[in-house]
Amino acid sequence: MSKDNYKAVIADLEKQRAEIDQTIALLKKRAGQSVSASDSAEAEHEIQHDTFYGKNILQASEIYLRMVGKPARSTEEIAGALTKGGLSASAPSVATILGRSKGGAVQRVKRGLWGLKDWYSTT
Protein backbone atom coordinates (compact mmCIF):
# COMPACT_ATOMS: atom_id res chain seq x y z
CA MET A 1 0.00 0.00 0.00
CA SER A 2 1.39 3.43 -0.90
CA LYS A 3 1.77 6.31 1.56
CA ASP A 4 -1.10 8.13 -0.12
CA ASN A 5 -3.34 5.11 0.36
CA TYR A 6 -2.44 4.96 4.05
CA LYS A 7 -3.17 8.67 4.38
CA ALA A 8 -6.57 8.21 2.76
CA VAL A 9 -7.45 5.29 5.05
CA ILE A 10 -6.28 7.21 8.12
CA ALA A 11 -8.30 10.29 7.12
CA ASP A 12 -11.38 8.14 6.62
CA LEU A 13 -10.96 6.41 9.99
CA GLU A 14 -10.42 9.73 11.76
CA LYS A 15 -13.59 11.07 10.17
CA GLN A 16 -15.49 7.98 11.30
CA ARG A 17 -14.05 8.34 14.82
CA ALA A 18 -15.15 11.98 14.97
CA GLU A 19 -18.65 11.00 13.85
CA ILE A 20 -18.81 8.20 16.44
CA ASP A 21 -17.62 10.56 19.19
CA GLN A 22 -20.27 13.08 18.17
CA THR A 23 -22.97 10.42 18.23
CA ILE A 24 -21.89 9.20 21.68
CA ALA A 25 -21.94 12.74 23.06
CA LEU A 26 -25.40 13.36 21.60
CA LEU A 27 -26.76 10.10 23.03
CA LYS A 28 -25.28 10.89 26.45
CA LYS A 29 -27.03 14.24 26.41
CA ARG A 30 -30.34 12.69 25.42
CA ALA A 31 -29.95 10.02 28.12
CA GLY A 32 -29.38 12.72 30.73
CA GLN A 33 -25.78 11.72 31.33
CA SER A 34 -23.06 14.27 31.83
CA VAL A 35 -20.97 15.07 28.79
CA SER A 36 -17.31 15.60 29.58
CA ALA A 37 -15.15 18.30 28.04
CA SER A 38 -13.45 15.62 25.97
CA ASP A 39 -16.76 14.62 24.42
CA SER A 40 -17.52 16.27 21.12
CA ALA A 41 -19.25 19.63 21.14
CA GLU A 42 -21.88 17.96 18.97
CA ALA A 43 -23.99 17.26 22.04
CA GLU A 44 -24.43 20.97 22.69
CA HIS A 45 -24.66 22.12 19.08
CA GLU A 46 -26.36 19.63 16.83
CA ILE A 47 -25.22 19.79 13.25
CA GLN A 48 -28.00 19.06 10.82
CA HIS A 49 -27.59 17.78 7.26
CA ASP A 50 -28.09 21.33 5.94
CA THR A 51 -26.31 23.40 8.61
CA PHE A 52 -23.70 24.62 6.14
CA TYR A 53 -25.91 24.78 3.05
CA GLY A 54 -24.77 27.51 0.65
CA LYS A 55 -21.49 28.08 2.50
CA ASN A 56 -17.96 27.43 1.30
CA ILE A 57 -15.40 25.54 3.38
CA LEU A 58 -13.89 28.70 4.86
CA GLN A 59 -17.26 30.17 5.86
CA ALA A 60 -18.52 26.87 7.23
CA SER A 61 -15.31 26.31 9.22
CA GLU A 62 -15.69 29.69 10.88
CA ILE A 63 -19.34 28.96 11.70
CA TYR A 64 -18.43 25.56 13.12
CA LEU A 65 -15.63 26.96 15.28
CA ARG A 66 -18.00 29.63 16.62
CA MET A 67 -20.56 26.90 17.39
CA VAL A 68 -18.20 24.69 19.36
CA GLY A 69 -15.86 27.27 20.88
CA LYS A 70 -12.41 26.75 22.33
CA PRO A 71 -10.15 24.76 22.33
CA ALA A 72 -8.67 24.69 18.84
CA ARG A 73 -10.09 21.93 16.66
CA SER A 74 -8.34 19.42 14.43
CA THR A 75 -8.58 19.49 10.67
CA GLU A 76 -10.23 16.07 10.79
CA GLU A 77 -12.88 17.20 13.27
CA ILE A 78 -13.70 20.26 11.19
CA ALA A 79 -13.89 18.21 7.98
CA GLY A 80 -16.17 15.67 9.65
CA ALA A 81 -18.49 18.39 10.94
CA LEU A 82 -18.64 20.13 7.57
CA THR A 83 -19.42 16.85 5.82
CA LYS A 84 -22.17 16.11 8.31
CA GLY A 85 -23.52 19.62 7.75
CA GLY A 86 -23.86 19.17 4.00
CA LEU A 87 -20.49 20.06 2.47
CA SER A 88 -18.15 17.74 0.66
CA ALA A 89 -15.03 18.42 2.71
CA SER A 90 -12.04 16.13 3.10
CA ALA A 91 -9.40 16.86 5.71
CA PRO A 92 -6.76 17.66 3.05
CA SER A 93 -9.08 20.13 1.29
CA VAL A 94 -10.00 21.80 4.59
CA ALA A 95 -6.33 22.11 5.55
CA THR A 96 -5.45 23.59 2.16
CA ILE A 97 -8.26 26.13 2.13
CA LEU A 98 -7.78 27.21 5.74
CA GLY A 99 -4.01 27.39 5.25
CA ARG A 100 -4.39 29.69 2.27
CA SER A 101 -6.76 32.09 4.00
CA LYS A 102 -4.44 34.75 5.32
CA GLY A 103 -5.88 37.41 7.59
CA GLY A 104 -9.28 35.76 7.93
CA ALA A 105 -11.18 34.79 11.05
CA VAL A 106 -9.80 31.23 11.09
CA GLN A 107 -6.13 30.77 11.86
CA ARG A 108 -3.73 27.90 12.29
CA VAL A 109 -2.87 27.41 15.95
CA LYS A 110 -0.36 24.68 15.24
CA ARG A 111 -0.02 21.89 12.72
CA GLY A 112 -3.43 20.33 12.23
CA LEU A 113 -5.23 22.60 14.72
CA TRP A 114 -7.40 25.58 13.89
CA GLY A 115 -9.03 28.29 15.95
CA LEU A 116 -10.59 31.69 15.59
CA LYS A 117 -8.37 34.73 15.43
CA ASP A 118 -10.36 36.47 18.16
CA TRP A 119 -9.67 33.56 20.56
CA TYR A 120 -6.00 34.45 20.46
CA SER A 121 -6.15 38.24 20.33
CA THR A 122 -3.41 39.91 22.35
CA THR A 123 -5.41 43.05 23.10
C-alpha positions as CSV (number, residue, x, y, z in Angstrom):
1,M,0.0,0.0,0.0
2,S,1.4,3.4,-0.9
3,K,1.8,6.3,1.6
4,D,-1.1,8.1,-0.1
5,N,-3.3,5.1,0.4
6,Y,-2.4,5.0,4.1
7,K,-3.2,8.7,4.4
8,A,-6.6,8.2,2.8
9,V,-7.4,5.3,5.0
10,I,-6.3,7.2,8.1
11,A,-8.3,10.3,7.1
12,D,-11.4,8.1,6.6
13,L,-11.0,6.4,10.0
14,E,-10.4,9.7,11.8
15,K,-13.6,11.1,10.2
16,Q,-15.5,8.0,11.3
17,R,-14.0,8.3,14.8
18,A,-15.2,12.0,15.0
19,E,-18.6,11.0,13.8
20,I,-18.8,8.2,16.4
21,D,-17.6,10.6,19.2
22,Q,-20.3,13.1,18.2
23,T,-23.0,10.4,18.2
24,I,-21.9,9.2,21.7
25,A,-21.9,12.7,23.1
26,L,-25.4,13.4,21.6
27,L,-26.8,10.1,23.0
28,K,-25.3,10.9,26.5
29,K,-27.0,14.2,26.4
30,R,-30.3,12.7,25.4
31,A,-29.9,10.0,28.1
32,G,-29.4,12.7,30.7
33,Q,-25.8,11.7,31.3
34,S,-23.1,14.3,31.8
35,V,-21.0,15.1,28.8
36,S,-17.3,15.6,29.6
37,A,-15.2,18.3,28.0
38,S,-13.4,15.6,26.0
39,D,-16.8,14.6,24.4
40,S,-17.5,16.3,21.1
41,A,-19.2,19.6,21.1
42,E,-21.9,18.0,19.0
43,A,-24.0,17.3,22.0
44,E,-24.4,21.0,22.7
45,H,-24.7,22.1,19.1
46,E,-26.4,19.6,16.8
47,I,-25.2,19.8,13.3
48,Q,-28.0,19.1,10.8
49,H,-27.6,17.8,7.3
50,D,-28.1,21.3,5.9
51,T,-26.3,23.4,8.6
52,F,-23.7,24.6,6.1
53,Y,-25.9,24.8,3.1
54,G,-24.8,27.5,0.7
55,K,-21.5,28.1,2.5
56,N,-18.0,27.4,1.3
57,I,-15.4,25.5,3.4
58,L,-13.9,28.7,4.9
59,Q,-17.3,30.2,5.9
60,A,-18.5,26.9,7.2
61,S,-15.3,26.3,9.2
62,E,-15.7,29.7,10.9
63,I,-19.3,29.0,11.7
64,Y,-18.4,25.6,13.1
65,L,-15.6,27.0,15.3
66,R,-18.0,29.6,16.6
67,M,-20.6,26.9,17.4
68,V,-18.2,24.7,19.4
69,G,-15.9,27.3,20.9
70,K,-12.4,26.7,22.3
71,P,-10.2,24.8,22.3
72,A,-8.7,24.7,18.8
73,R,-10.1,21.9,16.7
74,S,-8.3,19.4,14.4
75,T,-8.6,19.5,10.7
76,E,-10.2,16.1,10.8
77,E,-12.9,17.2,13.3
78,I,-13.7,20.3,11.2
79,A,-13.9,18.2,8.0
80,G,-16.2,15.7,9.6
81,A,-18.5,18.4,10.9
82,L,-18.6,20.1,7.6
83,T,-19.4,16.9,5.8
84,K,-22.2,16.1,8.3
85,G,-23.5,19.6,7.7
86,G,-23.9,19.2,4.0
87,L,-20.5,20.1,2.5
88,S,-18.1,17.7,0.7
89,A,-15.0,18.4,2.7
90,S,-12.0,16.1,3.1
91,A,-9.4,16.9,5.7
92,P,-6.8,17.7,3.1
93,S,-9.1,20.1,1.3
94,V,-10.0,21.8,4.6
95,A,-6.3,22.1,5.6
96,T,-5.4,23.6,2.2
97,I,-8.3,26.1,2.1
98,L,-7.8,27.2,5.7
99,G,-4.0,27.4,5.3
100,R,-4.4,29.7,2.3
101,S,-6.8,32.1,4.0
102,K,-4.4,34.7,5.3
103,G,-5.9,37.4,7.6
104,G,-9.3,35.8,7.9
105,A,-11.2,34.8,11.0
106,V,-9.8,31.2,11.1
107,Q,-6.1,30.8,11.9
108,R,-3.7,27.9,12.3
109,V,-2.9,27.4,16.0
110,K,-0.4,24.7,15.2
111,R,0.0,21.9,12.7
112,G,-3.4,20.3,12.2
113,L,-5.2,22.6,14.7
114,W,-7.4,25.6,13.9
115,G,-9.0,28.3,15.9
116,L,-10.6,31.7,15.6
117,K,-8.4,34.7,15.4
118,D,-10.4,36.5,18.2
119,W,-9.7,33.6,20.6
120,Y,-6.0,34.5,20.5
121,S,-6.2,38.2,20.3
122,T,-3.4,39.9,22.3
123,T,-5.4,43.0,23.1
